[in-house]
Each structure stands twice: as structure tokens, then as C-alpha cells.
Amino acid sequence: MDHPHHASAAPVSCKHVQALRRGGPERLQVQDVTVAPPGTGEIRVRMLAAGVAFADLMIREGVYPIQLPWPRTPGYDIVGEIDAVGPDVPDTWQPGMRVAALTVHGSYAEYRLLPAAQCVAVPEHVDPAQAVALVLNYLTAWQMLFQVAHLERGHTVLIHAAAGGVGTAVLELGRHFGLQVIGLCSAAKHDRVRSLGGIPIDYRHEQVSERVSALTEGRGVDAVLDAVGGRETRRSWQLLAPTGTLVCYGALSVASKGRVRLHTALPAVLGAARFSALRLFSEVKAVAGYNVDVWRRHRPEAYRSDLARLVDLLAEGVLDPVIADRLPLAEAAVAQERLGAGRSEGKLVLI
């Protein structure tokens, strides 16, 4: 179905944040870019909020498993207002409407093009910064909890980096859906974890295995969500109850001060747990990998329905995503540096 207004859309010149070549946050620069009118099946959006994610740092470092030319624009998730609609886009999408999308790259930008099929509607009364927190963080949390680990009310889950973007999402969803959430984080972040209904453990100064054993009466947890990787995966496996699931979704152990470094990556990989069919069979536990973008590509229906469900929960006031800070687009390097140093609770957002 063609829109009468798609033909009149003109190119727009706007600012994009680009990494000119691989390196640290200082590589990010604001550039003037022209964004074309939307093509077939596309919409053009004006960015209202773009999330800052660990994957953005990896894209800047050139270590994210994606083929992109340099210079490249990071930006894993976006909430924006439709400014123009291309041919063959369903009538459900009109200029002025707000949408959310998981984009993987390209969203540190005032304007960008999006495939309409990747977008989910966002009500106007919802805070765009909170809505963008849903796209990567809450969708990741939701799908790991309910699509991968198949947790149910009364189950126990342990999450690493509990005060971060995905961690706070797991805490909030867990509280609403009746899960017991144990959160590993530094002592300074314990109040945040408690305020979201979780049980914090200081992984630096407490005996994690003993605390978990005490909290679960020796049984272990039904799921561990592990974004750290490396040696931590081995301990995560040991904390699981029989029939429990270890969900691996990141490798924070390879980062240092916001940089991904080979000398930290190699020992982390070599020290990681090894899994054999016999081990999985005899210990009756499961290990699964999770990547939100792979799920989006291979299960697009689940991507749209799960994200729409989360937007509904936000619109109803059930969810209240923790926003660490809202920074202007020009301060993307500052935001990435802060995320890399682990100095934020909740989601960092560019506006």
C-alpha cells in the first residue's frame, strides 16, 4: 500500500556519531550525514532515545562479529518518531507515530532509516528513554527468563552484573512474575538490587557458592544468566540445581576500562567451562547461548510479540526501567567511557 506522502519526502541532513577507525571512545566523532528518503518497506525516524550498550563498544573496537565498513555508527536500539514512510509500508505506520526497534548498529544518529517490519509501536505518553531500555535490556531479560530458561513463578534465578541494564530488567521482571532473583554486584550497588526486590551478593567479598546454597536450602538455582563468561561460567554451572539452565549471553570478563583487550580475552576463553554431551546428560543441566539479535532474525514473531508485551507493561506502569543518565548525542564518547568503566546503574541513553 503506497502512502501519498512518501513521494514528497526529501533527504535530511543531520548529525551521526561515527567511529572513524577502531579504538577507544576518543575515536567517536560527530559528523554531518545526509539520510535518504525511505525506500520500499522502510520508514525514516527522528531519534528520541538511543541506548548505549556493551555491544556498541565492541563495534567501535572492531571486535563485534558483524561486517561493517569504517567509519561506522554504533547504536543497538532506538526509539524514534516516524518522519517519512516509504512505499509498500502497511498503513499502521504513519508520520508522527513513535516506534522502537532493535537495530544492532546505526542509532547514534538524529535521523535514520528502518525496515518497518522491525518496528514495534510505542504510545506517546511513554518516556522514550524508558522505552528504549526495553528494546535490548528488557527483551534480553524476558527472552532469557521465559523463552530460553522457561522459568515459572517460584523459581530462582541468579544474575551477574545485577545493577546493570539487563540486571535491573531481570530484577523488575522477576519481581512482577514471582521469581526469586539473586543478584551478584559490588557492595555499593546492593541498595539498588534490594529496592528492585532482589537478594544482593557481593561477589568480591562474599562466598558466592555458600550464600547461594543457603538461600536455596542446598538445592541450587533454576537458572544462571551469565554475561561475564570465562572462569565465571564454571562457577555458574556449579550453582545450578538439577534441570537448571545456564544461559550465556556475554563476555564482560574480556573488557578492561571500556576496552576489549586480547590479553584479558585469551585467559578468559581458556579458563571457561567445558561441556560434553556426557556431562550434560549425567548432571541433568542445560547450557544455552543467547543473543538478542540472532533471536530477532530467526524468530521475528517472538521478537515483535515479546517487545510489544514489554511496551504494554511499561505503558500500564508495571515496569519502571532504571535510567542511569540521559546524555546528548554529542556526548556519546562520555557515555561509552562510563559504561566501559562500570560506573552506571541501569541504562545509559543518548537523546
C-alpha positions as semicolon CSV with decimal commas, in nm:
position;residue;x (nm);y (nm);z (nm)
1;M;0,000;0,000;0,000
2;D;0,157;0,328;-0,108
3;H;0,127;0,639;0,105
4;P;0,051;0,966;-0,073
5;H;0,324;1,137;0,132
6;H;0,615;0,902;0,063
7;A;0,693;1,067;-0,269
8;S;0,732;1,410;-0,113
9;A;0,994;1,302;0,145
10;A;1,326;1,479;0,083
11;P;1,672;1,381;0,207
12;V;1,755;1,522;0,551
13;S;2,095;1,636;0,669
14;C;2,165;1,553;1,032
15;K;2,431;1,456;1,282
16;H;2,559;1,099;1,327
17;V;2,820;0,984;1,578
18;Q;3,080;0,779;1,393
19;A;3,386;0,577;1,486
20;L;3,632;0,675;1,214
21;R;3,851;0,372;1,285
22;R;3,887;0,116;1,562
23;G;3,997;0,227;1,906
24;G;3,882;0,387;2,229
25;P;3,596;0,629;2,298
26;E;3,805;0,916;2,161
27;R;3,753;0,766;1,813
28;L;3,387;0,874;1,821
29;Q;3,319;1,198;1,634
30;V;3,004;1,387;1,536
31;Q;2,970;1,403;1,157
32;D;2,718;1,563;0,923
33;V;2,537;1,295;0,723
34;T;2,257;1,301;0,466
35;V;1,980;1,046;0,518
36;A;1,786;0,949;0,206
37;P;1,406;0,927;0,184
38;P;1,275;0,584;0,291
39;G;1,281;0,309;0,029
40;T;1,041;0,019;-0,018
41;G;0,931;-0,124;0,315
42;E;1,121;0,143;0,508
43;I;1,039;0,426;0,743
44;R;1,259;0,718;0,842
45;V;1,263;0,814;1,209
46;R;1,384;1,108;1,413
47;M;1,572;0,967;1,712
48;L;1,418;1,042;2,052
49;A;1,635;0,798;2,251
50;A;1,919;0,562;2,163
51;G;2,059;0,316;2,413
52;V;2,427;0,277;2,496
53;A;2,523;-0,091;2,509
54;F;2,834;-0,302;2,561
55;A;2,796;-0,421;2,200
56;D;2,838;-0,056;2,088
57;L;3,184;-0,057;2,248
58;M;3,271;-0,382;2,070
59;I;3,154;-0,236;1,737
60;R;3,378;0,069;1,799
61;E;3,669;-0,164;1,885
62;G;3,611;-0,367;1,568
63;V;3,561;-0,692;1,762
64;Y;3,183;-0,733;1,730
65;P;3,100;-1,023;1,493
66;I;2,943;-0,808;1,222
67;Q;3,070;-0,687;0,885
68;L;3,060;-0,307;0,877
69;P;3,268;-0,056;0,682
70;W;3,458;0,229;0,852
71;P;3,358;0,488;0,951
72;R;3,072;0,321;1,137
73;T;2,786;0,445;1,355
74;P;2,713;0,243;1,671
75;G;2,367;0,219;1,827
76;Y;2,199;-0,111;1,913
77;D;1,850;0,018;1,992
78;I;1,632;0,318;1,919
79;V;1,301;0,485;1,993
80;G;1,206;0,743;1,734
81;E;0,924;0,934;1,572
82;I;0,833;0,847;1,214
83;D;0,912;1,140;0,987
84;A;0,857;0,971;0,648
85;V;0,714;0,643;0,519
86;G;0,832;0,457;0,208
87;P;0,634;0,257;-0,050
88;D;0,476;-0,078;0,047
89;V;0,470;0,002;0,418
90;P;0,148;-0,104;0,596
91;D;-0,099;0,173;0,682
92;T;-0,042;0,103;1,051
93;W;0,270;0,323;1,025
94;Q;0,210;0,696;0,983
95;P;0,430;1,006;1,029
96;G;0,420;1,129;1,388
97;M;0,387;0,779;1,535
98;R;0,656;0,652;1,773
99;V;0,835;0,323;1,723
100;A;1,100;0,111;1,893
101;A;1,346;-0,116;1,712
102;L;1,648;-0,335;1,774
103;T;1,898;-0,210;1,517
104;V;2,242;-0,353;1,620
105;H;2,419;-0,050;1,470
106;G;2,347;0,295;1,330
107;S;2,128;0,451;1,600
108;Y;2,367;0,716;1,739
109;A;2,202;0,945;1,485
110;E;1,945;1,225;1,468
111;Y;1,768;1,050;1,178
112;R;1,790;0,700;1,034
113;L;1,608;0,455;0,808
114;L;1,449;0,139;0,949
115;P;1,272;-0,162;0,798
116;A;0,909;-0,120;0,908
117;A;0,895;-0,494;0,982
118;Q;1,149;-0,449;1,266
119;C;0,946;-0,181;1,444
120;V;0,704;-0,200;1,735
121;A;0,464;0,084;1,817
122;V;0,530;0,295;2,129
123;P;0,249;0,502;2,287
124;E;0,312;0,875;2,302
125;H;0,272;0,904;2,683
126;V;0,565;0,668;2,745
127;D;0,910;0,812;2,826
128;P;1,129;0,736;2,517
129;A;1,436;0,672;2,737
130;Q;1,246;0,411;2,938
131;A;1,101;0,263;2,618
132;V;1,447;0,226;2,463
133;A;1,562;0,036;2,774
134;L;1,308;-0,230;2,684
135;V;1,446;-0,298;2,337
136;L;1,780;-0,454;2,424
137;N;1,785;-0,492;2,804
138;Y;1,431;-0,599;2,888
139;L;1,386;-0,804;2,571
140;T;1,711;-0,987;2,653
141;A;1,596;-1,042;3,013
142;W;1,245;-1,151;2,909
143;Q;1,358;-1,399;2,645
144;M;1,631;-1,550;2,865
145;L;1,392;-1,593;3,159
146;F;1,086;-1,720;2,975
147;Q;1,185;-1,834;2,624
148;V;1,525;-1,995;2,699
149;A;1,522;-2,096;3,068
150;H;1,140;-2,144;3,079
151;L;1,118;-2,016;3,437
152;E;0,791;-2,015;3,627
153;R;0,657;-1,846;3,939
154;G;0,855;-1,962;4,244
155;H;1,174;-2,039;4,051
156;T;1,511;-1,890;4,150
157;V;1,746;-1,717;3,906
158;L;2,095;-1,576;3,960
159;I;2,210;-1,281;3,751
160;H;2,563;-1,140;3,716
161;A;2,610;-0,760;3,698
162;A;2,274;-0,725;3,873
163;A;2,272;-0,343;3,883
164;G;2,338;-0,303;3,509
165;G;2,089;-0,265;3,227
166;V;1,995;-0,632;3,184
167;G;2,036;-0,699;3,556
168;T;1,783;-0,437;3,662
169;A;1,546;-0,566;3,390
170;V;1,573;-0,921;3,527
171;L;1,507;-0,790;3,879
172;E;1,197;-0,598;3,773
173;L;1,052;-0,876;3,560
174;G;1,136;-1,130;3,830
175;R;0,953;-0,928;4,093
176;H;0,645;-0,892;3,875
177;F;0,632;-1,257;3,769
178;G;0,708;-1,413;4,107
179;L;1,071;-1,522;4,061
180;Q;1,333;-1,511;4,335
181;V;1,628;-1,317;4,193
182;I;1,978;-1,339;4,342
183;G;2,198;-1,059;4,210
184;L;2,578;-1,051;4,204
185;C;2,717;-0,697;4,225
186;S;2,959;-0,479;4,419
187;A;2,853;-0,370;4,770
188;A;2,787;-0,011;4,656
189;K;2,501;-0,136;4,434
190;H;2,326;-0,357;4,692
191;D;2,062;-0,098;4,780
192;R;1,959;-0,076;4,413
193;V;1,923;-0,455;4,392
194;R;1,721;-0,469;4,716
195;S;1,495;-0,184;4,602
196;L;1,404;-0,395;4,296
197;G;1,318;-0,697;4,509
198;G;1,641;-0,890;4,462
199;I;1,884;-1,053;4,706
200;P;2,230;-0,900;4,654
201;I;2,557;-1,089;4,698
202;D;2,892;-0,906;4,698
203;Y;3,087;-1,129;4,458
204;R;3,414;-0,962;4,562
205;H;3,394;-1,024;4,936
206;E;3,134;-1,295;4,998
207;Q;3,146;-1,671;4,938
208;V;2,900;-1,683;4,649
209;S;2,858;-2,062;4,644
210;E;2,789;-2,077;5,019
211;R;2,539;-1,790;5,010
212;V;2,352;-1,944;4,714
213;S;2,346;-2,282;4,883
214;A;2,200;-2,124;5,199
215;L;1,941;-1,923;5,005
216;T;1,823;-2,229;4,809
217;E;1,850;-2,477;5,101
218;G;2,128;-2,660;4,921
219;R;1,929;-2,716;4,603
220;G;2,089;-2,460;4,373
221;V;1,923;-2,214;4,135
222;D;1,693;-2,289;3,842
223;A;1,885;-2,060;3,608
224;V;2,203;-1,854;3,593
225;L;2,220;-1,567;3,343
226;D;2,590;-1,522;3,275
227;A;2,716;-1,214;3,090
228;V;3,066;-1,244;3,233
229;G;3,196;-1,563;3,073
230;G;3,542;-1,705;3,120
231;R;3,610;-1,871;3,453
232;E;3,284;-1,737;3,594
233;T;3,092;-1,976;3,369
234;R;3,241;-2,271;3,555
235;R;3,110;-2,146;3,888
236;S;2,775;-2,059;3,734
237;W;2,737;-2,421;3,623
238;Q;2,809;-2,546;3,976
239;L;2,539;-2,319;4,124
240;L;2,263;-2,480;3,914
241;A;2,005;-2,719;4,054
242;P;1,938;-3,040;3,859
243;T;1,730;-2,949;3,546
244;G;1,860;-2,591;3,576
245;T;1,974;-2,385;3,278
246;L;2,290;-2,179;3,234
247;V;2,227;-1,901;2,981
248;C;2,547;-1,744;2,842
249;Y;2,485;-1,406;2,681
250;G;2,804;-1,201;2,709
251;A;3,173;-1,182;2,784
252;L;3,228;-0,886;3,017
253;S;3,540;-1,060;3,150
254;V;3,726;-0,961;2,832
255;A;3,676;-0,587;2,890
256;S;3,901;-0,354;3,083
257;K;3,819;0,016;3,131
258;G;3,581;0,008;2,836
259;R;3,837;-0,155;2,603
260;V;3,826;-0,512;2,477
261;R;4,176;-0,650;2,520
262;L;4,331;-0,967;2,383
263;H;4,544;-1,037;2,691
264;T;4,229;-1,047;2,906
265;A;4,022;-1,225;2,641
266;L;4,255;-1,521;2,594
267;P;4,280;-1,636;2,960
268;A;3,901;-1,587;2,993
269;V;3,840;-1,816;2,696
270;L;4,093;-2,074;2,809
271;G;3,957;-2,074;3,166
272;A;3,595;-2,118;3,062
273;A;3,392;-2,426;3,147
274;R;3,397;-2,723;2,907
275;F;3,074;-2,906;2,828
276;S;3,039;-3,254;2,685
277;A;2,724;-3,446;2,592
278;L;2,805;-3,694;2,870
279;R;2,840;-3,416;3,126
280;L;2,510;-3,256;3,028
281;F;2,338;-3,595;3,035
282;S;2,480;-3,708;3,369
283;E;2,434;-3,379;3,556
284;V;2,090;-3,310;3,401
285;K;2,156;-2,942;3,345
286;A;2,135;-2,736;3,029
287;V;2,361;-2,472;2,881
288;A;2,228;-2,230;2,620
289;G;2,365;-1,933;2,433
290;Y;2,152;-1,626;2,389
291;N;2,192;-1,330;2,153
292;V;1,901;-1,090;2,118
293;D;1,979;-1,008;1,753
294;V;2,001;-1,374;1,647
295;W;1,663;-1,431;1,812
296;R;1,523;-1,127;1,630
297;R;1,642;-1,257;1,294
298;H;1,544;-1,620;1,339
299;R;1,227;-1,572;1,545
300;P;1,086;-1,240;1,423
301;E;0,736;-1,316;1,552
302;A;0,866;-1,370;1,906
303;Y;1,077;-1,052;1,875
304;R;0,774;-0,841;1,786
305;S;0,526;-1,001;2,029
306;D;0,770;-1,008;2,325
307;L;0,875;-0,646;2,269
308;A;0,511;-0,536;2,225
309;R;0,424;-0,713;2,552
310;L;0,703;-0,525;2,731
311;V;0,586;-0,192;2,583
312;D;0,235;-0,271;2,714
313;L;0,373;-0,343;3,063
314;L;0,561;-0,011;3,055
315;A;0,255;0,180;2,932
316;E;0,048;0,023;3,213
317;G;0,302;0,139;3,472
318;V;0,404;-0,216;3,570
319;L;0,765;-0,159;3,461
320;D;0,982;0,137;3,561
321;P;1,321;0,093;3,389
322;V;1,617;0,244;3,573
323;I;1,775;0,515;3,357
324;A;2,133;0,581;3,465
325;D;2,155;0,906;3,270
326;R;2,031;1,089;2,962
327;L;2,313;1,244;2,761
328;P;2,305;1,449;2,440
329;L;2,413;1,269;2,123
330;A;2,736;1,473;2,114
331;E;2,843;1,310;2,445
332;A;2,837;0,954;2,310
333;A;3,208;0,908;2,389
334;V;3,148;1,008;2,754
335;A;2,858;0,763;2,775
336;Q;3,065;0,477;2,630
337;E;3,356;0,554;2,861
338;R;3,123;0,545;3,164
339;L;2,963;0,218;3,055
340;G;3,302;0,057;2,993
341;A;3,423;0,157;3,338
342;G;3,114;0,004;3,500
343;R;3,017;0,338;3,654
344;S;2,645;0,328;3,592
345;E;2,334;0,169;3,735
346;G;2,064;0,097;3,481
347;K;2,054;0,214;3,121
348;L;2,260;0,496;2,970
349;V;2,062;0,674;2,700
350;L;2,151;0,927;2,430
351;I;1,878;1,179;2,347
